[in-house]
Amino acid sequence: MAEKKAAAKDGGVILKPIEDWKKLHKVGGAVFEGLKAANGWRNGKQVAEKEFEAAKDAFIHGAADGR
C-alpha cells in the first residue's frame, strides 16, 4: 500500500525502505551500516532503487580514505 502511494506521488518511481533494498540486493550488514553512515540515512529511510544502487556503488568503489 505504501509503495502505491509513493509511486503515485513520485511520478511512478517506487520508494521502499532501505532495509528492503538491502535484502533485494543482498548487501551485507557491515556494508549496509557504512552505506547508511556515508549517506546520512536512518533506518526506515525510503529511497528509489536507482538511488540505493548509485549510493551502494559509490560506497563500495569509493576510496577507503574518503577522497
C-alpha positions in Angstrom: 0.0 0.0 0.0 2.8 2.4 0.9 4.5 1.6 -2.3 1.5 2.5 -4.4 1.1 5.9 -2.6 4.8 6.6 -3.2 4.6 5.6 -6.8 1.6 7.8 -7.5 3.1 10.7 -5.6 6.6 10.4 -7.1 5.7 10.0 -10.8 5.9 6.3 -11.0 9.1 5.8 -9.0 8.7 3.2 -6.3 10.1 4.1 -3.0 10.9 1.4 -0.5 12.7 1.4 2.9 16.4 0.9 2.6 16.1 -2.3 4.5 14.0 -3.8 1.7 16.6 -2.8 -0.9 19.3 -4.3 1.3 17.6 -7.7 1.2 16.8 -7.5 -2.5 20.4 -6.6 -3.5 22.0 -8.9 -0.9 24.0 -6.2 0.8 26.0 -7.4 3.8 25.4 -5.9 7.3 28.8 -4.1 7.5 28.4 -2.6 4.1 24.8 -1.6 4.8 25.8 0.2 8.0 28.6 2.0 6.2 26.2 2.9 3.4 23.8 4.4 5.9 26.6 6.4 7.6 28.0 7.7 4.4 24.7 8.9 3.2 23.2 10.1 6.5 20.4 7.6 6.2 18.5 6.2 9.2 16.5 3.0 9.5 13.3 3.2 7.6 14.5 5.8 5.1 12.6 5.4 1.8 14.5 5.8 -1.5 14.2 4.7 -5.1 16.0 1.6 -6.2 18.3 3.7 -8.6 19.2 6.0 -5.7 20.1 3.0 -3.5 22.1 1.3 -6.2 24.1 4.5 -7.0 24.9 5.1 -3.3 25.9 1.4 -2.9 28.2 1.5 -5.9 29.8 4.8 -4.8 30.4 3.4 -1.4 31.8 0.1 -2.5 34.0 1.5 -5.2 35.0 4.7 -3.4 38.4 5.3 -1.8 38.9 4.0 1.7 40.2 7.3 2.9 37.1 9.2 1.7 38.7 11.1 -1.1 
